[in-house]
Amino acid sequence: MRKYLVATRCVNLLFAFLMAACGLWTLWGLGLRPAVFGVGLIGLVCLGSAVYGWCKNSLYPLAGGSLASGLLWPTPWGAAPMIFGFVLFILSVSLRIFIDCFERDGN
C-alpha cells in the first residue's frame, strides 16, 4: 500500500496548485477587490500548507491544504472542486491511517 502514497501526494499537490491557479484567475477577473482579497490570502496560506506537507513528506498537512484549497478558492465550477477535495482528503487520510496501523503491527 505504500506505493500509492507517492501517487496520492502528487494528486493532492496538483489539485492544490490547480485550485490556486484557477482561484487567482477568478480573483483577477473580479478586479482584486478588498472583499475578495482576504479569500485569496487565506487560499495562499492553504497552498502553503500543501507545499509544506509535500516538502516534509507528511500527508496530513498536504491533504488538509488541498482540501482547504478546494473549499476556499472561488472557481467557475461550483461545488465540484469542494466535493472532489473532500473525497481526496478522505482517501488520503484513510490510506495513511491504514498504512500506519499495519506498520505498527509489524505486517
Backbone hydrogen bonds, N-H to C=O, Kabsch-Sander energy under -0.5 kcal/mol:
donor,donor_aa,acceptor,acceptor_aa,energy
4,Y,1,M,-1.4
5,L,2,R,-1.4
6,V,2,R,-0.5
7,A,3,K,-0.6
8,T,4,Y,-2.3
9,R,5,L,-2.7
10,C,6,V,-2.3
11,V,7,A,-2.4
12,N,8,T,-2.3
13,L,9,R,-2.4
14,L,10,C,-2.6
15,F,11,V,-2.4
16,A,12,N,-2.2
17,F,13,L,-2.4
18,L,14,L,-2.4
19,M,15,F,-2.5
20,A,16,A,-2.1
21,A,17,F,-2.6
22,C,18,L,-2.5
23,G,19,M,-2.6
24,L,20,A,-2.7
25,W,21,A,-2.0
26,T,22,C,-2.1
27,L,23,G,-2.7
28,W,24,L,-2.4
29,G,25,W,-1.9
30,L,26,T,-1.4
31,G,28,W,-1.0
32,L,27,L,-2.2
36,V,33,R,-1.0
37,F,33,R,-1.2
38,G,34,P,-0.8
40,G,36,V,-1.7
41,L,37,F,-2.0
42,I,38,G,-2.5
43,G,39,V,-2.3
44,L,40,G,-1.9
45,V,41,L,-1.5
46,C,42,I,-1.9
47,L,43,G,-2.2
48,G,44,L,-2.2
49,S,45,V,-2.0
50,A,46,C,-1.9
51,V,47,L,-2.4
52,Y,48,G,-2.5
53,G,49,S,-2.3
54,W,50,A,-1.9
55,C,51,V,-2.7
56,K,52,Y,-2.3
57,N,54,W,-0.8
58,S,53,G,-2.5
59,L,57,N,-0.5
62,L,58,S,-1.0
63,A,59,L,-3.0
64,G,60,Y,-2.4
65,G,61,P,-2.5
66,S,62,L,-2.1
67,L,63,A,-2.3
68,A,64,G,-2.6
69,S,65,G,-2.0
70,G,66,S,-2.0
71,L,67,L,-1.8
72,L,68,A,-2.6
73,W,69,S,-1.7
78,G,75,T,-0.9
80,A,77,W,-1.2
83,I,79,A,-2.2
84,F,80,A,-2.6
85,G,81,P,-2.6
86,F,82,M,-2.1
87,V,83,I,-2.4
88,L,84,F,-2.6
89,F,85,G,-2.2
90,I,86,F,-2.4
91,L,87,V,-2.4
92,S,88,L,-2.4
93,V,89,F,-2.6
94,S,90,I,-2.2
95,L,91,L,-2.2
96,R,92,S,-2.2
97,I,93,V,-2.5
98,F,94,S,-2.5
99,I,95,L,-2.4
100,D,96,R,-2.4
101,C,97,I,-2.3
102,F,98,F,-1.8
103,E,99,I,-2.2
104,R,100,D,-1.7
105,D,101,C,-1.1
106,G,103,E,-0.6
107,N,102,F,-1.7
